[in-house]
Amino acid sequence: MAEDQRSALLRASKPATKDLFATLIAANHILHYHQVVDAYGHISVRNPQDPTTFFISKSLAPALVSNREDLEEYHVSDATPVNKDAPKGYAERFIHSEIYKKFKGVNSVIHAHSEVVLPFSISSIPLRPVFHMGGVMGAQCPIYDIQQHYKSSDPLHSLLVTNEHTGAGLAAGFNPSTMLSKGTNLIRSFVTSQSSQAPDFPPNPTVLMRGHGFTCIGATIEEAVYRAIFTCTNARVQTTAMLMQGSYNVGLVGERFGGGEKETGPAKHEDIKYLSERECKDAWTANQGHAERPWKLWCAEVKNSGLYQNELGPPPGA
């Protein structure tokens, strides 16, 4: 039996549940409420009944997704819609399809252009966990530079991931085998330096995208949303800490040279304290045990807001 026929029969015999769609709609609203996404950005979920397809909103602002008809099903193999007559979809759905294609244990993907994260994608300052809730990002966040992955056939160098090869380059960044330096988070090329054997769930669950935003993954919708929100929170805390520390270091320089010291060596410099790899891993392990607490709160927040409509009702755990 052809693979597409087998897939169609599987979906028909056991269709995705209402709860799955209600959760996906709520996730769109939560991400907007917490300013992870605005009119742009998207979240998807792998079809639990047929892992060769995934669901994502049609070309809508996340805050406006409200019913089952707003969600479309796509093939993981090439990001084409299951429904041949599907309306316009997101141009960057290849972000989702290529990640699902590469990692069997990933069941939800989020892509966003958060302004608090963007500066870390274009500077030499790595985004790293600075408090226990930030451990969910992973110990380091690689940077995907799409310029390394364009082909001569690409008509536009728009930074958008609009085909399979740029999506594959991004997906490889979640499991790179080599990095430019352990001290930074810059990766030269994901395609040529990726690990040969992809794990079910990759070691780097958050990847920044140069001049574009970030993408993060989860084993569930709830986990992906948790990761996206606290990635942004960590970016805000880290930025504030760096500004404070920078001001303090300037003061040290001023004290030294303003006091007429004769020493000519480097001025004293102090850095902020990051979580160790062990602390990142253990913090997320501990926080997973009560991750349902913020999810319940976030669902209540969007339910009581006048902007969001979820016609399928509250999701499980709300």
N, C-alpha and C positions, 0 to 999 in steps of 0.2 A: 504494500500500500504506500502511495506517495506520502511524503512527509506533510504536505499541506492538507491532504485528505485526513490523515490521522489527527492532525491538529484541529481541524474543523469538527471532526466527530467528538473529540475530547471536550471541546468547548460546548458543543450542543448537548452532550450527555450530562455535563456538570458545569453549568454556567457560574461565573463569578457572582458572589453574593451582594445583596444590598448593603450589608455592613461594610464591605470593602470599599464600595463607592462612597458611602457616607463618610468614611474615614478619610478618603482621598480628598473629598470636597472640603471637609473640616481642616485638613492640613493646608490646603491652598489659603484658606482664610487666616489660619494661625500665622503662617509665614508673612502674610501681608500685615496683620495686626502688629507683629513684632518687627516690622520694617526690614525683614530679610529680603523681601521682594517688593516691587512697586507695580507698575503696569507691565513690567517685564520680569522674567524668571518663571520657573516651572518645577513641578514635582511630578514624578511618575511612580507607578507600582507595577511590579511584575505580576502577571496573571497567575494566581496560585493553582488554578486548574489546568493551565497550559503554559509552562515556562518559556515557550517560544514566542509569546506575545506579551505586550505590556499596555497599560492604560495611562493616558495623560490627557489633559484638557485640550480642547480645540484651541484655536488662536484667540484666547481670551485673557484679559487681565485676571490674575489669580483671585482677586477679591470678588469678581463677578461670576465665578463658577458656582452653579447652584443646583444642578440636577443631573440625572444620568445622561441626558441628551447632550450635555456639555462635555462629556468624556468620550474619547475615541480610543480604539484599540489598534495597535501597530505591531508589525512583525519585528522580532528581535534581529532577524537575519539581515534586513536591509532598511528598516524604518519606514517601510511602505504601509499604508493603512489596510487593515483587514477588509474594511468596507471600501470597495472600489469607488463608490460615489461619496466618499467622506469629504466634508468641506475643508477649507484651508486649515492646516495645522501649523505647529511651531516649526520654524526653519531649522532650529537646533535640536530637533528630536534625536539626531545622531549621537548626541552626548549620551543619551539614555540607552539607545539600542546597542552601542558599542561596549558600554560598561556591562550591560546584562549579558552580552555575548561572551565577554571575557571572564566574568566572575559569577559562577553559579550560585554562590551564597548571597549575592546582593539582590535585594527585593524592592528597594526603593532608591531613587536618585533625585537629588535636588540641585538645581543650577540657579545662581543668583548673582546680582551685580551690586551687592551691598557696599555702600560708600565707606564704611568703617574698615572693610577688609581690603578694598582696592589698593590703598597706598602700599600695602605689603607685597603686592604683585608687581610693583614697578620700582621698588627700591631695594637696597642691599640689606635691609633689616628683615630678618626672617620672622614669620609669624609662628610663635611657639607658646605652649601653655604656660600661663603665669599664675593660675589659681586652680583649685581642685576641679571645678566644673569645666575648665578648659581641657582637661585630660581627654575628653571625648574626641577632640580633634585628631589625636595621635601625637607622638612626640615631636614630629616636624611636619610641615606642610609643603610638599614639593611645588614648584612653579612650572606650569605648562606654558611654553612659549610656542605659540602656533606658527611663528615664522619659520621654525625648524621643520615644519611638516607640510608646508605648501608644495604643490606640484606645479609644473609648468602649465598644466591644463586648467588650473584653478583660475577662473575669470576675475575673481575679486579677492583681494587680501584684506578682508573686512574685520578680521579677528573673530568672526562668527564660525562656529563649528557646524558646517552645512553639508558635510559628506562623510562617507565611511572612513576615509584615510585620516582626516583630521580628528574624527571621533575616536579612531583606534589609537592615535597618538596620545590623546587625553587619557583614555582608559589605561594605557600602559603606565602612565604616571602614578597610578595608585599602587604599583608594585615594581618600582625601578630597581635594577640591580646595581647601578652605579650612580653616584652623585658627584657634583663638582667638588664639594667639600662637606665634611660633617658639620662644620661650623656655620654653613649657610644653607639655604633651601633652594638653590638654583640647580636645575637639571638641564643639561645641554640638549639632549635628545632622548625622548622616551622610546622611540621606535628601535633605535640601534642599541639601547642599553637596558632593555627590559629583561626581566628574568624569564628563562625559557619555559618554566613550568608555573602557570598561574594558579594560585591557591583559590579555594572557593570564595574566601573573603580576604581582600588584600590588606597589607599591614599599614598602609597610609590611607585612612578613610576620608581625608580632606585634601583636595588639590586646588591650589590657586591658579588663576589663568591670567597671564600678563595683560594688563590694560583692559581687562574684561570683567573679572569677578572670581567666583569660586564654584566648585562642584563638590558635593559630599554625598555619601552613600549610607545605607543602613540595611540591616537584616529585615527591618519592618518600617512601615511609614512613620510610626511614632519615634523610632530610634533615629531616623534620618532627620526628622523635624527637630528633635532634641539636639542633634549634632549641629545643625545649621544655626539654631538660635544661640547656642553657647559658643560657637565659633565667632559669631559677631560680638557677643559679650566679651569674650577674651580679647578680641581685637581692640575694643574700646578701653578695657582695663590696661592692656599693654601699652597703647598709645599714651594714655594718661601717665602711666609710670615712666615711660621714656621721656616725656616732657619734663616731669618733675626731676628725674635723675639728670637730664641734660642741664637743667638750670642749676642744680647742685654742683655739677662738675664745672660749669662756667664759674661759679662762685669760688671753687677751689683754685682755679687758675688765677682769678682776680686776687685772691688772698696772697698767693705765692708771689706774683710779679708786682702787685701793688705794694707789697711790703718790702720791695727792693732786694729780694733774695738773689744771691749770686749763682745759685745752682743752674746749670744749663741743660740738665737731662729732662726727660719727658715729665710733664706735669702729672700729678696724681689723677687717676681716673677710676671711677667705680661704675659698675653695671647693675642692672636689675637682676633679680634672682628668678630663674626659670625652673620649672619642674624637671626632674630627671626622667629618663625613660621609664624607670621602675615606678616612679610616682605617677606618671601619666597613665600607665597601664593599670595600676592598682586603684587609682582614683576612679577610673571609669568602671572597673569591676565592682567597686563599692556602690557607685551611684546607680548602676543598672538595677540594683535591688529595689530602688524606690523611684524609678523613672516614671511610674504611673501618676505620681503626685503632680508634677507640672503639667502633664497631659490633661488631667482632669481640670486643672485651673485654666489652661489655655482654651479648652473647649467651652468653658463657662464664659470666658471673656468674649469670644466671638459670637456666642449665642446671644449675649446681652447687648451686643453692639447693633446699632440700627442699620449698618451697612451690609452685613453678610446674611445670605439666605441659603439654607441647606434644606432643600425640599425632601430629602430622604430621611430627615430626622437626625437626632444626635448619634454619633458613632459609639461603638462599644468603649466602655471605660470613661465616658464623658460624665 
